[in-house]
């Protein structure tokens, strides 16, 4: 299944993409949140769609798409998880996954605007594979990790590099600004992705390709990450793990290139769709 959420920000309804059309599922009367995933929601929804397929209402083509998951309990991110990206930033190759967080208030839809934070001058892009957790995960063995995965999303780990790297403390304050977590267009359930370690992903700014790689180049696999993170915190249903970005970020270019108001970011990945995010100046 390809699950979507549509409508105004903060008031999204759920839906499903079938073929190249989106259909409303608001009569199912749930959201794609912790409760949904924790109560076998994917199986219940699949059965509902099968039973009601002919009666589903098509969503207007110009309807806004929100993030395909409701605000999760946490967005866990993995840093420097591609060898080429670690090298381009001058960082050491990690011996264990580097964990940081994005604020859940940063979550927006796949075609929403990226807003430059107040005082920011080094806003960067990062196309990533996102993993959505289906059931509570604590101390999970790597061999069992896929049992805890609901599916996958396309994500942009937008980052402000000065806030992240030059202001002291942890990376988090350069990662969690409003609009810094565009996700979607849809959640693809894991049964539709044959191999999460073989997904091509790319990103363009103003039509120029900067990132073009594959999850074949991940240092730590999806299974390894789910297992590793679950040893340090309980992963709850609906939580999102962003698995890291390949080379081609603005920070790694010589000279560096950063986003400015008026730019347009486009990104995509095999089976996960395409997203487009205009960049706008700060506003309250």
KEKE-3310 file (N, C-alpha, C; in steps of 0.2 Angstrom, whole numbers, plus 5000, padded with zeros to 4 digits):
npx = (5004:5002:5002:4994:4992:4981:4975:4973:4986:4989:4976:4975:4968:4967:4972:4974:4985:4982:4986:4989:4982:4974:4965:4952:4952:4945:4934:4937:4941:4953:4970:4986:4995:5003:4994:4987:4996:5000:4989:4988:4985:4989:4985:4972:4968:4971:4962:4950:4951:4950:4937:4930:4934:4927:4919:4927:4931:4939:4953:4955:4966:4974:4975:4982:4996:5000:5013:5015:5014:5007:5011:5025:5031:5045:5058:5071:5088:5101:5118:5131:5131:5134:5148:5154:5149:5153:5167:5167:5163:5174:5174:5177:5176:5162:5162:5151:5134:5129:5119:5106:5093:5078:5067:5050:5041:5046:5041:5034:5024:5027:5027:5028:5034:5051:5057:5068:5077:5077:5091:5099:5111:5116:5109:5105:5103:5097:5094:5085:5082:5068:5063:5049:5042:5033:5029:5031:5048:5061:5078:5080:5085:5096:5093:5079:5074:5067:5054:5049:5047:5036:5036:5042:5048:5051:5063:5069:5082:5083:5095:5104:5119:5128:5121:5121:5135:5144:5140:5142:5138:5126:5121:5108:5101:5103:5095:5082:5073:5058:5049:5060:5059:5053:5043:5038:5030:5022:5019:5026:5022:5031:5030:5030:5043:5056:5070:5077:5090:5094:5090:5088:5092:5090:5093:5089:5093:5086:5085:5098:5107:5113:5114:5115:5113:5113:5105:5113:5125:5125:5132:5128:5115:5097:5092:5102:5102:5089:5090:5101:5097:5086:5092:5095:5085:5067:5058:5044:5028:5025:5036:5050:5064:5077:5089:5101:5112:5118:5134:5135:5129:5127:5136:5148:5153:5164:5167:5157:5139:5123:5106:5094:5081:5069:5075:5072:5070:5071:5067:5069:5066:5068:5052:5047:5043:5042:5047:5044:5051:5049:5059:5058:5059:5062:5048:5036)
npy = (4994:5012:5024:5040:5056:5070:5086:5102:5109:5101:5097:5085:5072:5054:5044:5034:5029:5022:5015:5028:5037:5046:5042:5045:5040:5044:5039:5028:5033:5035:5040:5040:5036:5033:5024:5019:5011:5002:4994:4984:4991:4992:4980:4980:4991:4987:4977:4984:4993:4983:4979:4990:4996:5000:5010:5021:5038:5048:5059:5076:5082:5093:5093:5097:5087:5080:5076:5058:5052:5054:5066:5059:5050:5052:5058:5050:5052:5047:5050:5053:5041:5036:5032:5040:5052:5055:5056:5068:5078:5078:5071:5058:5040:5033:5021:5016:5018:5036:5045:5057:5069:5075:5089:5085:5095:5100:5093:5092:5092:5084:5093:5105:5121:5125:5134:5147:5149:5162:5172:5163:5156:5145:5135:5118:5103:5086:5071:5057:5040:5035:5026:5019:5014:5000:4992:4992:4993:4986:4982:4974:4960:4960:4951:4950:4962:4967:4964:4973:4984:4995:5002:5013:5029:5044:5056:5073:5078:5092:5105:5117:5122:5131:5132:5119:5115:5125:5132:5126:5112:5100:5092:5094:5107:5112:5105:5104:5114:5124:5117:5109:5095:5088:5076:5062:5059:5048:5034:5019:5003:4989:4977:4981:4985:4977:4976:4985:4989:4992:5004:5018:5035:5053:5070:5087:5104:5119:5112:5107:5092:5087:5076:5059:5043:5027:5016:5005:5009:5012:5013:5007:4996:4996:4986:4984:4997:4999:4989:4993:5006:5003:4998:5009:5016:5015:5012:5018:5013:5020:5029:5037:5033:5041:5037:5042:5052:5052:5057:5074:5085:5102:5107:5100:5104:5113:5129:5129:5127:5134:5134:5147:5159:5157:5147:5130:5114:5098:5080:5062:5045:5027:5019:5027:5039:5056:5072:5090:5105:5122:5136:5148:5164:5168:5169:5174)
npz = (5000:4997:5007:5011:5018:5018:5014:5024:5033:5049:5049:5043:5033:5031:5017:5002:4989:4974:4959:4949:4956:4970:4984:4996:5013:5025:5031:5037:5049:5057:5061:5054:5066:5082:5089:5078:5071:5082:5084:5075:5063:5049:5043:5046:5039:5026:5024:5025:5013:5003:5005:5002:4990:4978:4982:4986:4987:4975:4977:4974:4962:4964:4978:4994:5000:5015:5028:5027:5039:5055:5068:5075:5090:5090:5080:5074:5069:5058:5057:5045:5038:5025:5016:5007:5010:5023:5020:5011:5020:5028:5040:5052:5048:5055:5069:5075:5073:5072:5082:5081:5084:5076:5079:5082:5078:5067:5056:5040:5025:5008:4998:5004:5009:5013:5026:5028:5043:5056:5055:5049:5038:5031:5026:5022:5011:5012:5005:5010:5015:5024:5038:5045:5060:5066:5077:5095:5099:5108:5112:5101:5091:5077:5067:5068:5065:5054:5057:5064:5056:5048:5035:5022:5019:5009:5013:5018:5026:5031:5035:5046:5044:5051:5064:5067:5068:5072:5083:5095:5107:5103:5087:5086:5086:5074:5066:5069:5066:5061:5048:5043:5041:5029:5023:5013:4997:5001:5012:5010:5011:5018:5011:4998:4995:4989:4992:5004:5004:4991:4985:4974:4975:4974:4972:4968:4965:4960:4948:4945:4948:4963:4972:4970:4972:4980:4992:4993:4997:5010:5026:5038:5039:5036:5045:5054:5060:5065:5075:5083:5087:5095:5106:5114:5116:5118:5103:5097:5090:5074:5075:5067:5058:5051:5039:5035:5024:5007:4998:4991:4997:5001:5010:5008:4995:4985:4982:4997:4995:4998:5003:4997:4999:4986:4979:4973:4979:4973:4975:4975:4976:4972:4970:4981:4977:4972:4978:4981:4986:4988:4993:5006:5013:5031:5042:5054)
capx = (5000:5005:4997:4995:4988:4979:4971:4976:4991:4986:4970:4975:4964:4971:4971:4979:4987:4980:4988:4992:4976:4974:4958:4951:4950:4943:4928:4941:4941:4959:4975:4992:4999:5005:4988:4985:5001:5001:4983:4987:4982:4990:4981:4965:4966:4971:4955:4945:4952:4948:4930:4927:4937:4923:4916:4932:4931:4945:4955:4957:4973:4978:4974:4989:4998:5004:5017:5011:5013:5005:5017:5028:5034:5052:5062:5078:5092:5108:5123:5137:5130:5137:5156:5156:5147:5158:5173:5166:5163:5180:5173:5180:5171:5159:5162:5145:5129:5129:5112:5103:5086:5075:5061:5044:5037:5049:5038:5029:5023:5032:5027:5027:5040:5056:5058:5075:5076:5079:5098:5102:5115:5120:5104:5108:5099:5100:5089:5086:5077:5066:5060:5043:5042:5026:5027:5036:5055:5066:5083:5079:5090:5096:5089:5072:5073:5062:5047:5047:5046:5030:5037:5047:5046:5056:5064:5074:5084:5086:5100:5107:5126:5131:5118:5123:5142:5148:5137:5143:5133:5125:5119:5101:5098:5103:5091:5075:5070:5052:5049:5066:5058:5048:5042:5033:5023:5018:5022:5026:5023:5037:5029:5031:5050:5059:5076:5078:5097:5095:5085:5092:5089:5093:5091:5091:5092:5085:5086:5104:5108:5118:5115:5113:5116:5109:5106:5118:5131:5124:5137:5124:5109:5091:5091:5107:5100:5083:5092:5105:5093:5082:5096:5097:5078:5061:5055:5036:5024:5024:5042:5053:5071:5080:5095:5107:5112:5124:5137:5132:5126:5130:5142:5153:5155:5170:5165:5150:5133:5118:5099:5092:5074:5068:5077:5067:5073:5067:5071:5065:5069:5064:5046:5045:5040:5045:5044:5047:5050:5051:5063:5056:5062:5059:5042:5032)
capy = (5000:5018:5028:5047:5061:5075:5092:5108:5107:5100:5094:5081:5066:5049:5041:5029:5030:5016:5017:5035:5042:5046:5041:5047:5035:5047:5035:5023:5036:5034:5043:5036:5038:5027:5020:5015:5005:4998:4990:4981:4996:4991:4974:4982:4995:4983:4973:4989:4995:4978:4978:4996:4999:5003:5016:5026:5044:5051:5066:5081:5081:5098:5093:5097:5081:5081:5070:5052:5049:5059:5068:5053:5052:5055:5057:5048:5052:5044:5054:5050:5034:5034:5033:5046:5058:5056:5059:5075:5083:5078:5067:5051:5035:5030:5014:5014:5024:5042:5046:5063:5070:5081:5090:5083:5101:5101:5088:5095:5088:5083:5099:5111:5126:5125:5141:5149:5151:5168:5173:5157:5158:5139:5129:5113:5098:5079:5066:5051:5034:5035:5020:5019:5008:4997:4990:4994:4989:4987:4977:4970:4957:4962:4946:4951:4970:4969:4962:4980:4990:4996:5004:5017:5036:5049:5062:5078:5080:5099:5106:5123:5120:5135:5130:5112:5113:5131:5135:5122:5108:5094:5094:5095:5113:5114:5100:5104:5121:5123:5115:5105:5088:5087:5069:5059:5059:5043:5029:5013:4997:4986:4972:4983:4986:4970:4976:4992:4990:4994:5010:5024:5041:5058:5077:5093:5111:5123:5108:5104:5087:5087:5070:5053:5037:5021:5013:5000:5012:5013:5009:5003:4994:4997:4981:4986:5003:4997:4985:4998:5012:5000:4996:5015:5020:5012:5014:5017:5013:5027:5033:5038:5034:5044:5033:5046:5055:5051:5063:5079:5090:5109:5108:5096:5107:5117:5131:5126:5130:5134:5136:5154:5160:5157:5140:5125:5108:5092:5074:5057:5038:5022:5017:5031:5045:5062:5078:5097:5110:5129:5139:5154:5168:5168:5173:5171)
capz = (5000:4997:5012:5011:5022:5013:5017:5027:5038:5055:5049:5037:5033:5028:5010:4999:4982:4970:4953:4950:4959:4977:4987:5003:5018:5031:5034:5042:5056:5061:5058:5054:5072:5086:5090:5072:5070:5087:5084:5068:5058:5042:5041:5046:5033:5019:5023:5023:5006:4999:5005:5000:4985:4973:4985:4988:4983:4973:4980:4969:4960:4967:4985:4997:5004:5021:5029:5027:5046:5060:5072:5079:5096:5089:5073:5075:5063:5058:5054:5042:5036:5019:5016:5003:5013:5028:5017:5009:5026:5032:5046:5052:5047:5062:5071:5077:5071:5076:5083:5084:5083:5073:5082:5078:5075:5060:5051:5035:5019:5003:4993:5008:5009:5017:5028:5031:5050:5057:5056:5046:5031:5029:5026:5017:5009:5013:5003:5014:5016:5031:5040:5049:5065:5066:5084:5100:5098:5113:5112:5095:5087:5070:5063:5069:5065:5049:5059:5067:5051:5044:5028:5021:5016:5006:5018:5017:5032:5030:5041:5046:5046:5057:5070:5069:5068:5074:5089:5101:5109:5099:5081:5085:5085:5067:5063:5071:5064:5058:5041:5042:5040:5024:5022:5009:4997:5004:5016:5006:5016:5017:5007:4991:4994:4989:4995:5006:5003:4984:4983:4971:4978:4971:4974:4963:4967:4954:4942:4945:4952:4968:4975:4966:4975:4982:4999:4993:5000:5018:5031:5043:5035:5040:5050:5059:5063:5070:5081:5087:5091:5100:5112:5118:5118:5115:5097:5097:5083:5070:5075:5060:5058:5044:5039:5033:5017:5003:4996:4987:5001:5000:5015:5005:4989:4986:4989:4999:4992:5003:5000:4998:4997:4979:4977:4973:4980:4971:4977:4974:4977:4969:4974:4986:4974:4971:4982:4978:4991:4987:4999:5007:5019:5037:5044:5060)
cpx = (5004:5000:4999:4991:4987:4975:4976:4981:4988:4979:4969:4971:4968:4968:4975:4980:4986:4982:4992:4987:4976:4966:4958:4949:4948:4938:4931:4941:4947:4964:4981:4997:5001:5000:4987:4990:5001:4995:4982:4984:4983:4986:4974:4963:4966:4964:4950:4945:4949:4940:4927:4930:4933:4920:4921:4931:4938:4946:4957:4964:4977:4977:4981:4990:5002:5009:5013:5010:5011:5011:5019:5030:5041:5054:5069:5082:5099:5113:5129:5137:5131:5144:5158:5154:5151:5165:5172:5166:5169:5180:5176:5174:5168:5160:5156:5140:5129:5121:5111:5096:5084:5068:5055:5040:5040:5045:5033:5028:5028:5033:5027:5034:5045:5058:5065:5074:5079:5087:5102:5105:5117:5114:5105:5102:5102:5094:5091:5081:5075:5062:5055:5042:5034:5024:5033:5042:5059:5071:5081:5085:5090:5093:5082:5070:5067:5055:5045:5046:5039:5031:5042:5044:5052:5057:5069:5076:5088:5090:5103:5114:5129:5128:5121:5130:5146:5145:5138:5137:5132:5122:5112:5098:5099:5099:5084:5071:5063:5053:5055:5065:5052:5049:5037:5035:5019:5022:5021:5027:5028:5036:5030:5038:5054:5066:5078:5086:5099:5090:5089:5088:5093:5090:5094:5090:5092:5087:5093:5105:5114:5119:5112:5116:5112:5110:5110:5124:5130:5130:5134:5117:5103:5090:5096:5105:5094:5085:5096:5101:5089:5085:5097:5090:5073:5058:5048:5033:5023:5031:5045:5061:5074:5087:5101:5107:5118:5128:5133:5129:5130:5136:5148:5156:5160:5169:5158:5144:5127:5111:5098:5085:5074:5071:5071:5071:5068:5071:5066:5069:5064:5058:5044:5043:5044:5042:5047:5045:5053:5054:5060:5059:5058:5053:5039:5026)
cpy = (5006:5023:5035:5050:5067:5080:5097:5105:5107:5098:5089:5075:5060:5047:5036:5030:5023:5018:5024:5040:5041:5046:5042:5041:5038:5043:5030:5026:5035:5039:5038:5038:5031:5022:5016:5009:5000:4993:4986:4985:4994:4985:4976:4986:4992:4980:4978:4992:4989:4977:4984:4999:5003:5009:5022:5032:5046:5058:5070:5081:5087:5099:5093:5090:5083:5076:5064:5049:5055:5061:5062:5055:5055:5054:5056:5048:5049:5048:5050:5043:5032:5036:5039:5052:5060:5059:5066:5080:5083:5074:5060:5046:5032:5023:5011:5020:5030:5044:5053:5064:5076:5082:5088:5089:5103:5098:5092:5090:5088:5089:5105:5115:5124:5133:5142:5152:5158:5168:5167:5159:5151:5134:5124:5108:5091:5074:5060:5046:5035:5028:5021:5013:5006:4995:4992:4990:4991:4981:4972:4967:4959:4958:4947:4958:4971:4968:4969:4985:4990:4998:5009:5024:5039:5054:5066:5080:5087:5101:5113:5122:5124:5133:5124:5111:5119:5134:5131:5117:5102:5097:5096:5102:5116:5109:5101:5110:5119:5121:5110:5098:5087:5079:5067:5060:5054:5038:5022:5007:4993:4980:4974:4985:4980:4971:4984:4994:4991:4999:5016:5030:5047:5065:5082:5099:5115:5119:5105:5098:5087:5080:5064:5047:5032:5019:5007:5003:5014:5010:5005:5002:4996:4992:4982:4992:5002:4994:4989:5003:5009:4998:5003:5018:5015:5015:5013:5016:5020:5031:5032:5038:5036:5041:5036:5048:5053:5058:5068:5085:5097:5110:5105:5099:5112:5123:5128:5130:5129:5136:5144:5154:5161:5151:5135:5118:5102:5086:5068:5050:5033:5020:5021:5038:5051:5068:5085:5102:5117:5132:5146:5158:5167:5172:5170:5168)
cpz = (5000:5001:5011:5016:5018:5017:5021:5032:5045:5055:5044:5038:5029:5021:5008:4992:4979:4962:4953:4953:4967:4979:4994:5007:5025:5034:5038:5049:5060:5058:5058:5060:5076:5087:5084:5071:5075:5088:5078:5063:5051:5039:5041:5040:5027:5018:5021:5016:5002:4999:5003:4994:4980:4975:4987:4984:4982:4976:4974:4968:4963:4975:4988:5000:5010:5022:5030:5034:5050:5064:5076:5085:5096:5082:5075:5069:5064:5054:5051:5041:5029:5019:5013:5006:5019:5025:5014:5014:5030:5039:5046:5051:5054:5063:5073:5074:5075:5076:5085:5082:5079:5077:5078:5075:5069:5054:5047:5029:5013:4998:4997:5007:5014:5019:5031:5038:5051:5059:5052:5039:5028:5029:5020:5016:5011:5011:5007:5013:5023:5032:5046:5054:5065:5073:5089:5100:5104:5113:5107:5092:5080:5065:5063:5067:5060:5051:5063:5063:5048:5037:5028:5018:5013:5011:5016:5024:5031:5036:5040:5048:5051:5063:5072:5071:5072:5080:5095:5103:5104:5092:5081:5084:5078:5063:5064:5070:5061:5051:5039:5041:5035:5023:5017:5001:5000:5008:5012:5011:5014:5012:4999:4990:4994:4993:4997:5005:4995:4981:4980:4974:4975:4973:4970:4967:4961:4948:4941:4950:4956:4971:4971:4968:4976:4989:4999:4997:5007:5021:5035:5040:5039:5046:5056:5063:5068:5076:5086:5091:5096:5107:5117:5119:5115:5109:5098:5090:5080:5071:5068:5062:5051:5044:5036:5025:5013:5001:4991:4991:5000:5004:5011:4998:4990:4980:4990:4996:4997:5000:5002:4996:4989:4976:4977:4974:4977:4973:4976:4976:4974:4973:4979:4984:4974:4975:4979:4984:4989:4994:5000:5013:5025:5038:5050:5058)
residu = (UNK:UNK:UNK:UNK:UNK:UNK:UNK:UNK:UNK:UNK:UNK:UNK:UNK:UNK:UNK:UNK:UNK:UNK:UNK:UNK:UNK:UNK:UNK:UNK:UNK:UNK:UNK:UNK:UNK:UNK:UNK:UNK:UNK:UNK:UNK:UNK:UNK:UNK:UNK:UNK:UNK:UNK:UNK:UNK:UNK:UNK:UNK:UNK:UNK:UNK:UNK:UNK:UNK:UNK:UNK:UNK:UNK:UNK:UNK:UNK:UNK:UNK:UNK:UNK:UNK:UNK:UNK:UNK:UNK:UNK:UNK:UNK:UNK:UNK:UNK:UNK:UNK:UNK:UNK:UNK:UNK:UNK:UNK:UNK:UNK:UNK:UNK:UNK:UNK:UNK:UNK:UNK:UNK:UNK:UNK:UNK:UNK:UNK:UNK:UNK:UNK:UNK:UNK:UNK:UNK:UNK:UNK:UNK:UNK:UNK:UNK:UNK:UNK:UNK:UNK:UNK:UNK:UNK:UNK:UNK:UNK:UNK:UNK:UNK:UNK:UNK:UNK:UNK:UNK:UNK:UNK:UNK:UNK:UNK:UNK:UNK:UNK:UNK:UNK:UNK:UNK:UNK:UNK:UNK:UNK:UNK:UNK:UNK:UNK:UNK:UNK:UNK:UNK:UNK:UNK:UNK:UNK:UNK:UNK:UNK:UNK:UNK:UNK:UNK:UNK:UNK:UNK:UNK:UNK:UNK:UNK:UNK:UNK:UNK:UNK:UNK:UNK:UNK:UNK:UNK:UNK:UNK:UNK:UNK:UNK:UNK:UNK:UNK:UNK:UNK:UNK:UNK:UNK:UNK:UNK:UNK:UNK:UNK:UNK:UNK:UNK:UNK:UNK:UNK:UNK:UNK:UNK:UNK:UNK:UNK:UNK:UNK:UNK:UNK:UNK:UNK:UNK:UNK:UNK:UNK:UNK:UNK:UNK:UNK:UNK:UNK:UNK:UNK:UNK:UNK:UNK:UNK:UNK:UNK:UNK:UNK:UNK:UNK:UNK:UNK:UNK:UNK:UNK:UNK:UNK:UNK:UNK:UNK:UNK:UNK:UNK:UNK:UNK:UNK:UNK:UNK:UNK:UNK:UNK:UNK:UNK:UNK:UNK:UNK:UNK:UNK:UNK:UNK:UNK:UNK:UNK:UNK:UNK:UNK:UNK:UNK:UNK:UNK:UNK:UNK:UNK:UNK:UNK:UNK)
# end
